[in-house]
Amino acid sequence: MSANPVLWSLDQRGVATVTLNRPEVNNAYDAGLINGVLAAMAELGKQPHLRVVVLRGNGKHFQAGADLKWINAVRPGSAEENETVSQATFEAVQRLNTLPIPTVALVQGGCFGGGTGIISACDVVIAADNALFSITEVRWGLTAAIIIPQLCDAIGVRQVRRYALTGERFGAEDARRIGLVHDVVPLADLEAAGAKVVEQLLGNGPEALAETKRLAMESSFGGMPFDDEAYKRLVKLHSAKRQTAEASEGLASFAEKRAGKWGTGKA
């Protein structure tokens, strides 16, 4: 397993690169990766000359959502322990969402579940032509509660009502059509396309960028502060669903590589 689940660096221009680094599990998130993102955001917040953050994933896939083995291990804990896990997950996405500088996500391969929330929290998203997306939580008897606001910002309620309910997979061109990503490029050109956007951002006034982002966030679903009562409710819903019989059956179906036995009285 990777020693450091999240890597970050900062160059002389003030461009930070944050890399999800669990390629052996397709960068699926667990407590280590969540805490790594939170730590990276905290350290970057201390950098006086930070101008842009680029988010990427090591390996073939950008981010495969939650590590379901870890989720299954979390489930038997108390309600309070499960809420703590959901709160940390929410804060990792929301800190990225409200960072007062531009953020650019570069997506290759799979981007599932929480990964779609992560990119919805970024300002500019570029996908490789091999990227594949899915809001997968319902497939495992879970909900995407804590990333629904960011998804609604990115693709609109109408598209969320389709893709978060079906859990279907869709490709990069469909992701661009619905607004989840801004551009689609050949995989070999992904880094260069990201670099071009970064150069464009660096040519703009830092204070003007921060104010423009703040004003945009003020009118968005995802602009609510993370101590807002509405978000507290989402955290509670997210954690409580994890401990239901339906989630137990969904996670069992994942582990056993079979369809969920919904509506049979066995869940």
Stockholm file with secondary structure:
# STOCKHOLM 1.0

chainA/1-267         MSANPVLWSLDQRGVATVTLNRPEVNNAYDAGLINGVLAAMAELGKQPHLRVVVLRGNGKHFQAGADLKWINAVRPGSAEENETVSQATFEAVQRLNTLPIPTVALVQGGCFGGGTGIISACDVVIAADNALFSITEVRWGLTAAIIIPQLCDAIGVRQVRRYALTGERFGAEDARRIGLVHDVVPLADLEAAGAKVVEQLLGNGPEALAETKRLAMESSFGGMPFDDEAYKRLVKLHSAKRQTAEASEGLASFAEKRAGKWGTGKA
#=GR chainA/1-267 SS CCSCSEEEEECTTSEEEEEECCGGGTTCBCHHHHHHHHHHHHHHTTCTTCCEEEEEESSSCSBCSBCHHHHHHHTTSCHHHHHHHHHHHHHHHHHHHHCSSCEEEEECSEEETHHHHHHHTSSEEEEETTCEEECCGGGGTCCCGGGHHHHHHHHHHHHHHHHHHHCCCEEHHHHHHHTSCSEEECGGGHHHHHHHHHHHHHTSCHHHHHHHHHHHHHTSGGGSCTTSHHHHHHHHHHHHHHTSHHHHHHHHHHHTTSCCCTTSSCC
#=GC SS_cons         CCSCSEEEEECTTSEEEEEECCGGGTTCBCHHHHHHHHHHHHHHTTCTTCCEEEEEESSSCSBCSBCHHHHHHHTTSCHHHHHHHHHHHHHHHHHHHHCSSCEEEEECSEEETHHHHHHHTSSEEEEETTCEEECCGGGGTCCCGGGHHHHHHHHHHHHHHHHHHHCCCEEHHHHHHHTSCSEEECGGGHHHHHHHHHHHHHTSCHHHHHHHHHHHHHTSGGGSCTTSHHHHHHHHHHHHHHTSHHHHHHHHHHHTTSCCCTTSSCC
//
